[in-house]
Structures are given as C-alpha cells and as structure tokens.
Amino acid sequence: GTLGDTVLCGDYDSDGKSDVTVWRPGLAGVAGFWVLQSSNGVGFFEPFGQTGDDPEVVGDYNDDGRDDFAVYRAGSPSVFYFR
C-alpha cells in the first residue's frame, strides 16, 4: 500500500467471504477501491469517490446480498454508494 490507503473488508462478490479491499485517495481528486476477490483471487479497481472522502461505510445498501462501495463526504448529510 501507500500512505493514505485505508484497508477495508467487504463481500463484493457475494460468496460469503470477505474480500480484501484498499481504498486509495488519488491524484487530481479521483479515488477508488482496489479489491482482491476471495472467490477467484482476481483483483480489480473501481474508481469511486474523491480524495478526502471517508470509505469506512461499506455495506449492503440495496439488499442484494453483496456489499456496495460507499463513501461519506464531510459536510454532506449523505452516504454515497455505488451499485
């Protein structure tokens, strides 16, 4: 990892096991989630959020059985999630 990374766990592939995830603030305000799936060992990057967001609000926001990428933005009354 790099300075500023946040390590998270969530079940993004709905196999019942936690997937190792790193949220990385990015250059020019673009941030995203790096995920290593437990079901097949395949990794992927999902660009989502902005530098300064708090990614520690991952959860299943739409009741589909898998966790959603989510961030909280200071000064906003909302949690933003990605399906």
Phi and psi restraints in degrees (value plus and minus 20) as a CYANA .aco file:
   2 THR   PHI    -148.5  -108.5
   2 THR   PSI     146.0   186.0
   3 LEU   PHI     -76.3   -36.3
   3 LEU   PSI     109.4   149.4
   4 GLY   PHI      78.5   118.5
   4 GLY   PSI     -30.9     9.1
   5 ASP   PHI     -86.3   -46.3
   5 ASP   PSI     128.2   168.2
   6 THR   PHI    -141.9  -101.9
   6 THR   PSI     102.8   142.8
   7 VAL   PHI    -106.9   -66.9
   7 VAL   PSI     111.2   151.2
   8 LEU   PHI    -153.5  -113.5
   8 LEU   PSI     143.5   183.5
   9 CYS   PHI    -150.0  -110.0
   9 CYS   PSI     119.1   159.1
  10 GLY   PHI    -180.8  -140.8
  10 GLY   PSI     136.0   176.0
  11 ASP   PHI    -117.5   -77.5
  11 ASP   PSI      65.2   105.2
  12 TYR   PHI    -103.0   -63.0
  12 TYR   PSI     -37.6     2.4
  13 ASP   PHI    -129.3   -89.3
  13 ASP   PSI      -8.7    31.3
  14 SER   PHI      30.0    70.0
  14 SER   PSI      22.3    62.3
  15 ASP   PHI    -120.1   -80.1
  15 ASP   PSI     -14.9    25.1
  16 GLY   PHI      65.2   105.2
  16 GLY   PSI     -18.0    22.0
  17 LYS   PHI    -141.4  -101.4
  17 LYS   PSI     127.6   167.6
  18 SER   PHI     -90.6   -50.6
  18 SER   PSI     117.9   157.9
  19 ASP   PHI    -119.7   -79.7
  19 ASP   PSI     114.0   154.0
  20 VAL   PHI     -90.7   -50.7
  20 VAL   PSI     110.1   150.1
  21 THR   PHI    -156.2  -116.2
  21 THR   PSI     120.4   160.4
  22 VAL   PHI    -145.2  -105.2
  22 VAL   PSI     107.0   147.0
  23 TRP   PHI    -117.4   -77.4
  23 TRP   PSI     107.8   147.8
  24 ARG   PHI    -143.5  -103.5
  24 ARG   PSI      99.3   139.3
  25 PRO   PHI     -83.8   -43.8
  25 PRO   PSI     123.1   163.1
  26 GLY   PHI    -134.9   -94.9
  26 GLY   PSI    -199.5  -159.5
  27 LEU   PHI     -95.1   -55.1
  27 LEU   PSI     128.6   168.6
  28 ALA   PHI      37.3    77.3
  28 ALA   PSI       9.4    49.4
  29 GLY   PHI      64.8   104.8
  29 GLY   PSI     -27.5    12.5
  30 VAL   PHI    -107.0   -67.0
  30 VAL   PSI     111.2   151.2
  31 ALA   PHI    -146.5  -106.5
  31 ALA   PSI     156.7   196.7
  32 GLY   PHI    -197.6  -157.6
  32 GLY   PSI     154.5   194.5
  33 PHE   PHI    -127.2   -87.2
  33 PHE   PSI     108.1   148.1
  34 TRP   PHI    -119.7   -79.7
  34 TRP   PSI     105.1   145.1
  35 VAL   PHI    -145.2  -105.2
  35 VAL   PSI     114.8   154.8
  36 LEU   PHI    -130.9   -90.9
  36 LEU   PSI      88.8   128.8
  37 GLN   PHI     -92.2   -52.2
  37 GLN   PSI     113.5   153.5
  38 SER   PHI     -93.9   -53.9
  38 SER   PSI     -45.3    -5.3
  39 SER   PHI     -90.5   -50.5
  39 SER   PSI     -53.3   -13.3
  40 ASN   PHI    -159.7  -119.7
  40 ASN   PSI     -19.7    20.3
  41 GLY   PHI      54.1    94.1
  41 GLY   PSI     -12.0    28.0
  42 VAL   PHI    -104.9   -64.9
  42 VAL   PSI     117.2   157.2
  43 GLY   PHI    -125.6   -85.6
  43 GLY   PSI     133.5   173.5
  44 PHE   PHI    -172.5  -132.5
  44 PHE   PSI     142.0   182.0
  45 PHE   PHI    -134.2   -94.2
  45 PHE   PSI     112.4   152.4
  46 GLU   PHI    -139.7   -99.7
  46 GLU   PSI      84.9   124.9
  47 PRO   PHI     -88.6   -48.6
  47 PRO   PSI     103.7   143.7
  48 PHE   PHI    -185.9  -145.9
  48 PHE   PSI     114.8   154.8
  49 GLY   PHI      73.6   113.6
  49 GLY   PSI    -198.1  -158.1
  50 GLN   PHI    -152.9  -112.9
  50 GLN   PSI     135.5   175.5
  51 THR   PHI     -75.7   -35.7
  51 THR   PSI     111.9   151.9
  52 GLY   PHI      82.8   122.8
  52 GLY   PSI     -36.1     3.9
  53 ASP   PHI     -90.9   -50.9
  53 ASP   PSI     136.7   176.7
  54 ASP   PHI    -124.9   -84.9
  54 ASP   PSI      93.1   133.1
  55 PRO   PHI    -108.3   -68.3
  55 PRO   PSI     -15.5    24.5
  56 GLU   PHI    -104.9   -64.9
  56 GLU   PSI      18.7    58.7
  57 VAL   PHI    -147.5  -107.5
  57 VAL   PSI       6.7    46.7
  58 VAL   PHI     -82.9   -42.9
  58 VAL   PSI     119.5   159.5
  59 GLY   PHI    -196.3  -156.3
  59 GLY   PSI     156.4   196.4
  60 ASP   PHI    -110.9   -70.9
  60 ASP   PSI      68.3   108.3
  61 TYR   PHI     -99.9   -59.9
  61 TYR   PSI     -39.5     0.5
  62 ASN   PHI    -136.5   -96.5
  62 ASN   PSI      -5.5    34.5
  63 ASP   PHI      36.0    76.0
  63 ASP   PSI      18.2    58.2
  64 ASP   PHI    -120.7   -80.7
  64 ASP   PSI     -14.7    25.3
  65 GLY   PHI      70.0   110.0
  65 GLY   PSI     -18.9    21.1
  66 ARG   PHI    -154.9  -114.9
  66 ARG   PSI     129.0   169.0
  67 ASP   PHI     -89.3   -49.3
  67 ASP   PSI     129.8   169.8
  68 ASP   PHI    -129.2   -89.2
  68 ASP   PSI     125.2   165.2
  69 PHE   PHI     -87.1   -47.1
  69 PHE   PSI     114.5   154.5
  70 ALA   PHI    -169.4  -129.4
  70 ALA   PSI     132.4   172.4
  71 VAL   PHI    -160.9  -120.9
  71 VAL   PSI     131.3   171.3
  72 TYR   PHI    -128.3   -88.3
  72 TYR   PSI     114.5   154.5
  73 ARG   PHI    -131.3   -91.3
  73 ARG   PSI      98.9   138.9
  74 ALA   PHI     -74.5   -34.5
  74 ALA   PSI     116.4   156.4
  75 GLY   PHI      69.0   109.0
  75 GLY   PSI     -25.3    14.7
  76 SER   PHI    -131.2   -91.2
  76 SER   PSI     120.9   160.9
  77 PRO   PHI    -101.8   -61.8
  77 PRO   PSI     -13.2    26.8
  78 SER   PHI    -138.6   -98.6
  78 SER   PSI     138.4   178.4
  79 VAL   PHI    -126.2   -86.2
  79 VAL   PSI     110.8   150.8
  80 PHE   PHI    -119.7   -79.7
  80 PHE   PSI     110.3   150.3
  81 TYR   PHI    -149.0  -109.0
  81 TYR   PSI     137.4   177.4
  82 PHE   PHI    -138.9   -98.9
  82 PHE   PSI     106.3   146.3
